[in-house]
Amino acid sequence: MQLSPNVEESQYYFDHGYNLAYVALIWTISILFSMIAPFIPIIAFFFFLIKYFVDKYNFMYVYPTEFDHKEPFSIKVSFICTASLFGFQAFMFMFFQIVFGELFVWPAVAILVLELIG
């Protein structure tokens, strides 16, 4: 009795686009909500640790041959991570602006400008 078809027989491949969107969404949510609840990065760490080992196993043993990609996914991933970190910075800027008032504005603007230049 065969429980599942072989990968070569079913012509199924690992959907990188779906997994990239799924992981990027969880990354962005965990970064943005880490301002509210400090235990969320710990939960996100364990999620990404388990996801790493599961995807590593899938890439090595379940889906060993894949189609070629035109552009590397690292460019897309780095863009998404950078955008979510800038969103985190913007939310923290607004939060500290509300808490500390005018004392925080010029140092925070300088930090944001230096990050954008870098």
Backbone torsions as a table, in degrees:
resi	resn	phi	psi	omega
1	MET	NA	125.3	-179.1
2	GLN	-100.9	124.4	-175.9
3	LEU	-79.0	-39.3	-179.7
4	SER	-141.1	151.3	180.0
5	PRO	-71.4	155.7	177.3
6	ASN	-69.6	153.0	-177.0
7	VAL	-63.0	-40.7	-179.4
8	GLU	-66.9	-31.2	-179.9
9	GLU	-75.7	-37.0	-175.5
10	SER	-85.8	-11.7	-179.0
11	GLN	57.1	35.5	178.5
12	TYR	-98.3	138.9	177.3
13	TYR	-122.3	161.1	-180.0
14	PHE	-72.6	121.0	-175.0
15	ASP	-82.1	97.6	-177.3
16	HIS	-67.5	-38.3	-177.6
17	GLY	-63.3	-43.9	178.9
18	TYR	-64.0	-46.2	-179.0
19	ASN	-67.1	-34.9	176.9
20	LEU	-65.3	-43.6	179.1
21	ALA	-65.5	-41.1	-179.7
22	TYR	-63.1	-47.9	-178.7
23	VAL	-68.8	-39.0	179.3
24	ALA	-65.4	-36.5	177.3
25	LEU	-65.4	-44.7	179.0
26	ILE	-66.1	-38.8	176.8
27	TRP	-60.4	-47.2	-178.1
28	THR	-65.3	-44.1	179.3
29	ILE	-63.6	-42.1	-179.3
30	SER	-67.9	-35.7	177.9
31	ILE	-68.4	-44.8	-176.4
32	LEU	-71.0	-37.3	-179.8
33	PHE	-83.6	-5.9	177.5
34	SER	-68.7	-17.4	175.1
35	MET	-68.8	-35.4	-175.2
36	ILE	-83.7	-47.5	-176.6
37	ALA	-124.9	113.1	-176.0
38	PRO	-69.2	-12.3	-180.0
39	PHE	-85.6	-9.0	-179.5
40	ILE	-64.2	-40.5	175.8
41	PRO	-61.1	-30.0	177.5
42	ILE	-68.1	-43.5	177.5
43	ILE	-64.4	-41.9	179.0
44	ALA	-64.2	-36.9	177.6
45	PHE	-60.2	-47.5	179.9
46	PHE	-67.3	-34.9	175.6
47	PHE	-62.0	-48.0	-178.4
48	PHE	-70.2	-29.3	175.3
49	LEU	-65.0	-48.1	178.4
50	ILE	-65.5	-41.5	179.5
51	LYS	-62.8	-37.3	177.7
52	TYR	-61.2	-48.8	-177.7
53	PHE	-68.0	-36.6	177.9
54	VAL	-67.0	-45.6	179.6
55	ASP	-67.8	-35.3	177.0
56	LYS	-62.6	-43.7	177.3
57	TYR	-63.0	-43.6	179.8
58	ASN	-62.3	-42.5	-179.1
59	PHE	-68.4	-34.2	-175.9
60	MET	-84.0	-36.6	-170.6
61	TYR	-118.0	-35.4	-174.2
62	VAL	-87.9	-46.0	-178.6
63	TYR	-121.0	69.3	-174.4
64	PRO	-71.1	-31.8	179.7
65	THR	-109.9	134.1	-177.3
66	GLU	-131.2	169.4	174.4
67	PHE	-79.5	157.9	-179.3
68	ASP	-79.1	147.5	179.3
69	HIS	-103.7	145.4	178.9
70	LYS	-77.7	-39.8	176.9
71	GLU	-129.4	147.7	-176.9
72	PRO	-70.2	147.9	-179.9
73	PHE	-74.0	-17.3	-178.9
74	SER	-64.3	-30.7	177.3
75	ILE	-65.9	-45.0	-179.9
76	LYS	-67.3	-41.5	-178.6
77	VAL	-65.7	-43.1	179.9
78	SER	-66.1	-35.3	176.4
79	PHE	-65.4	-44.0	-179.1
80	ILE	-66.3	-42.6	179.0
81	CYS	-65.5	-40.7	178.6
82	THR	-65.8	-41.2	179.0
83	ALA	-64.3	-40.1	179.4
84	SER	-70.9	-32.8	175.5
85	LEU	-68.3	-36.2	174.6
86	PHE	-67.0	-36.1	174.0
87	GLY	-63.1	-41.2	176.1
88	PHE	-60.7	-43.9	178.1
89	GLN	-62.4	-40.4	-179.9
90	ALA	-65.3	-42.7	178.7
91	PHE	-66.3	-39.8	177.4
92	MET	-66.9	-36.1	176.0
93	PHE	-60.4	-45.3	178.9
94	MET	-65.7	-40.3	179.9
95	PHE	-62.6	-49.0	179.8
96	PHE	-68.9	-29.2	175.4
97	GLN	-63.7	-41.1	178.7
98	ILE	-68.4	-41.4	-176.1
99	VAL	-74.3	-49.5	-171.9
100	PHE	-98.2	-14.5	177.5
101	GLY	75.7	-142.5	-172.8
102	GLU	-71.4	-16.9	-180.0
103	LEU	-67.6	-22.8	-173.8
104	PHE	-95.2	-15.5	-168.0
105	VAL	-63.6	-54.4	-172.7
106	TRP	-69.9	-41.4	174.4
107	PRO	-63.0	-37.6	-179.8
108	ALA	-68.8	-40.1	177.3
109	VAL	-64.0	-40.1	177.7
110	ALA	-62.6	-41.1	179.3
111	ILE	-65.5	-43.8	178.7
112	LEU	-62.9	-40.7	179.0
113	VAL	-65.7	-42.6	177.1
114	LEU	-63.1	-36.0	176.9
115	GLU	-68.0	-40.9	178.7
116	LEU	-66.3	-35.9	177.5
117	ILE	-68.6	-40.5	-179.2
118	GLY	-69.9	NA	NA
